Amino acid sequence: MAHILAIDDDEAMLILIKNALRKDGHEVTGVTQVTEKLKNKLFPYDLILLDVMMPDVDGYTFCREIRSLTDCPILFLTAKGLEEDVNFGFSMGADDYIKKPFSILELRARVNAHLRREQREKTSCFSVGSVRFFLTKKEVFVGEAKLPFTRSEYEISLLLAKNHGQIYSREQIFENVFGYDRESDISAITEHIKNIRKKLAATGVSPIETVWGIGYRWNGDRK
């Protein structure tokens, strides 16, 4: 099951999309307009369906603005079917273009095809529970709170989060983050973990678990 965001100013269209995609077990959130607040709430979604012609902010503009914030597929839904319109949509960062009116079967097939292909390496942003990593900016958020991580704290957190569930010893963390030849004290990893936990705990989550005698692992959003 995927969590899909559908943005269209036509309420009837949103109902149609919800009914169609729920047949495949997907959860659909419908939104009739784009806002600044919405940009910061994209992390739960696995795919975005985006209408082009909307009254306040058009879909092309919104797609361009959010492309660096999410790696999930963005599919345009629009009556604009000219070649130049299609090319412009792709240049804004869209992954596909579904022309209105479309059949329910086509919508389901396109959505499911993109979800099946969505195994690519994340280059802009990825989430583990409520913790979001913005890879280009090297920033971490929990909800809308930005965590004041140092570079080392960010890299350690990223290693554990990307391999959540896997146990890493202090030596393995040191080698993966700092490299074999770096002159430093492996015991500093313990202090880094302590600081990371403190900053995460301030936002109400505690995902890093100590496996006594072995090391550490990222184990979800434990409270």
C-alpha positions as CSV (number, residue, x, y, z in Angstrom):
1,M,0.0,0.0,0.0
2,A,1.2,3.5,-0.9
3,H,0.3,6.9,0.5
4,I,-0.6,9.1,-2.4
5,L,-1.2,12.9,-2.4
6,A,-3.7,14.1,-5.0
7,I,-3.8,17.9,-5.7
8,D,-6.7,19.2,-7.8
9,D,-9.1,22.1,-7.4
10,D,-12.0,19.9,-8.6
11,E,-13.5,18.0,-5.7
12,A,-15.3,15.6,-8.0
13,M,-11.9,14.7,-9.5
14,L,-10.4,14.0,-6.1
15,I,-13.3,11.7,-5.2
16,L,-12.8,9.8,-8.5
17,I,-9.1,9.4,-7.8
18,K,-9.6,8.3,-4.3
19,N,-12.2,5.7,-5.3
20,A,-10.0,4.4,-8.1
21,L,-6.7,4.0,-6.2
22,R,-8.3,2.6,-3.1
23,K,-9.2,-0.4,-5.2
24,D,-5.4,-1.2,-5.2
25,G,-5.2,-0.7,-1.4
26,H,-3.6,2.8,-1.6
27,E,-4.3,5.6,0.9
28,V,-5.1,8.9,-0.9
29,T,-5.0,12.3,0.6
30,G,-6.9,14.9,-1.4
31,V,-6.0,18.6,-1.4
32,T,-7.7,21.4,-3.4
33,Q,-5.0,24.0,-3.3
34,V,-1.3,24.3,-2.8
35,T,0.1,26.2,0.2
36,E,3.5,27.0,1.7
37,K,2.6,24.7,4.6
38,L,2.0,21.8,2.2
39,K,5.6,22.0,1.0
40,N,6.8,21.0,4.5
41,K,4.4,18.0,4.7
42,L,5.4,16.0,1.7
43,F,7.6,13.4,3.5
44,P,4.8,10.8,4.1
45,Y,3.8,10.5,0.5
46,D,5.1,7.8,-2.0
47,L,3.6,9.5,-5.1
48,I,2.0,12.9,-6.0
49,L,-0.8,13.5,-8.5
50,L,-0.7,17.1,-9.5
51,D,-3.2,19.1,-11.5
52,V,-1.6,21.8,-13.8
53,M,-4.4,24.4,-14.0
54,M,-5.2,25.6,-10.5
55,P,-6.4,29.1,-9.6
56,D,-3.6,30.3,-7.2
57,V,-0.4,28.4,-7.9
58,D,-0.2,26.4,-11.1
59,G,1.0,22.8,-11.0
60,Y,4.2,23.6,-13.0
61,T,5.3,26.1,-10.5
62,F,4.5,23.9,-7.5
63,C,6.3,21.0,-9.1
64,R,9.5,23.0,-9.6
65,E,9.4,24.3,-6.0
66,I,9.0,20.9,-4.4
67,R,11.3,18.8,-6.7
68,S,14.3,19.3,-4.4
69,L,12.2,18.5,-1.4
70,T,11.0,15.0,-2.4
71,D,12.2,12.1,-4.6
72,C,8.8,10.5,-5.0
73,P,7.2,10.4,-8.5
74,I,5.2,13.4,-9.5
75,L,2.5,12.8,-12.2
76,F,0.7,15.7,-13.8
77,L,-3.1,15.4,-14.4
78,T,-4.2,17.9,-17.0
79,A,-6.1,18.7,-20.2
80,K,-3.0,20.3,-21.7
81,G,-1.8,17.7,-24.1
82,L,0.3,19.7,-26.7
83,E,3.9,18.5,-27.1
84,E,5.3,21.7,-25.8
85,D,3.1,21.4,-22.7
86,V,4.3,17.9,-22.1
87,N,8.0,18.8,-22.5
88,F,7.6,21.8,-20.2
89,G,6.1,19.6,-17.6
90,F,9.0,17.2,-17.7
91,S,11.5,20.1,-17.5
92,M,9.8,21.1,-14.2
93,G,10.6,17.7,-12.8
94,A,7.5,15.7,-13.5
95,D,7.9,11.9,-13.9
96,D,4.8,11.4,-16.0
97,Y,1.9,13.2,-17.7
98,I,-1.7,11.8,-17.7
99,K,-4.1,13.7,-20.0
100,K,-7.6,14.4,-18.9
101,P,-10.0,12.8,-19.5
102,F,-8.4,9.6,-18.5
103,S,-9.7,6.1,-17.8
104,I,-9.7,4.6,-14.3
105,L,-7.7,1.7,-15.6
106,E,-5.0,4.0,-17.1
107,L,-4.7,6.0,-13.9
108,R,-4.3,2.8,-11.8
109,A,-1.8,1.3,-14.2
110,R,0.4,4.5,-14.4
111,V,0.4,4.9,-10.6
112,N,1.2,1.3,-9.9
113,A,3.9,1.3,-12.6
114,H,5.7,4.2,-11.0
115,L,5.4,2.8,-7.5
116,R,6.9,-0.5,-8.7
117,R,9.9,1.5,-10.2
118,E,10.3,3.5,-7.0
119,Q,13.3,1.6,-5.8
120,R,15.8,4.2,-6.9
121,E,18.4,5.7,-4.6
122,K,17.2,8.8,-2.9
123,T,19.1,11.9,-3.9
124,S,17.1,14.7,-2.3
125,C,15.2,13.5,0.7
126,F,14.2,10.4,2.5
127,S,12.3,9.7,5.7
128,V,12.5,7.1,8.4
129,G,9.3,7.4,10.5
130,S,9.0,11.1,11.4
131,V,12.7,11.9,10.8
132,R,13.5,13.4,7.4
133,F,16.9,13.7,5.9
134,F,17.5,16.4,3.2
135,L,20.6,15.0,1.5
136,T,21.6,18.0,-0.6
137,K,21.4,20.5,2.3
138,K,22.6,17.9,4.9
139,E,19.7,18.8,7.2
140,V,17.5,16.7,9.4
141,F,14.0,17.5,10.5
142,V,11.5,15.9,12.9
143,G,8.1,17.3,11.8
144,E,8.8,20.9,11.2
145,A,11.7,21.2,13.7
146,K,15.2,21.3,12.2
147,L,17.8,19.5,14.3
148,P,21.0,21.4,15.1
149,F,23.3,18.5,14.1
150,T,27.0,19.0,13.5
151,R,28.5,17.5,10.3
152,S,29.7,14.4,12.2
153,E,26.3,13.9,14.0
154,Y,24.5,14.2,10.6
155,E,26.7,11.6,8.9
156,I,26.4,9.1,11.8
157,S,22.6,9.6,11.9
158,L,22.4,9.2,8.2
159,L,24.4,5.9,8.3
160,L,22.2,4.4,10.9
161,A,18.9,5.7,9.5
162,K,19.6,4.5,5.9
163,N,20.4,1.0,7.3
164,H,17.7,1.0,10.0
165,G,17.6,-2.3,11.9
166,Q,21.2,-3.1,11.2
167,I,23.6,-3.0,14.2
168,Y,26.8,-1.0,13.9
169,S,29.7,-1.2,16.3
170,R,31.6,2.0,17.2
171,E,34.5,0.8,15.0
172,Q,32.1,0.3,12.0
173,I,30.5,3.7,12.5
174,F,33.9,5.3,12.7
175,E,35.2,3.5,9.5
176,N,32.0,4.3,7.5
177,V,31.8,7.9,8.5
178,F,35.4,9.0,9.0
179,G,37.4,6.5,7.0
180,Y,40.2,4.2,8.0
181,D,43.0,6.7,7.9
182,R,41.5,9.5,9.8
183,E,43.3,10.4,13.0
184,S,40.7,10.5,15.7
185,D,39.5,8.6,18.8
186,I,36.9,5.9,18.2
187,S,35.6,6.6,21.7
188,A,34.3,9.9,20.3
189,I,31.6,7.9,18.6
190,T,30.0,7.4,22.0
191,E,29.9,11.1,22.7
192,H,28.5,11.8,19.2
193,I,25.7,9.2,19.8
194,K,24.9,10.9,23.1
195,N,24.6,14.3,21.5
196,I,22.4,12.9,18.6
197,R,20.1,11.2,21.1
198,K,19.7,14.4,23.1
199,K,18.8,16.5,20.1
200,L,16.3,13.9,18.8
201,A,14.8,13.5,22.3
202,A,14.1,17.2,22.3
203,T,11.6,16.6,19.5
204,G,10.0,13.6,21.2
205,V,11.6,10.7,19.4
206,S,14.3,8.3,20.4
207,P,15.1,6.0,17.4
208,I,18.7,5.0,18.2
209,E,18.9,1.9,20.3
210,T,22.0,0.5,22.2
211,V,22.6,-3.2,21.7
212,W,24.7,-3.9,24.7
213,G,28.1,-5.3,23.9
214,I,27.7,-4.9,20.2
215,G,26.8,-1.4,19.1
216,Y,23.9,0.8,17.9
217,R,21.0,0.6,15.5
218,W,18.2,2.8,14.3
219,N,15.0,1.2,15.5
220,G,12.1,3.4,14.4
221,D,10.5,6.3,16.2
222,R,10.6,5.0,19.8
223,K,9.1,7.5,22.3
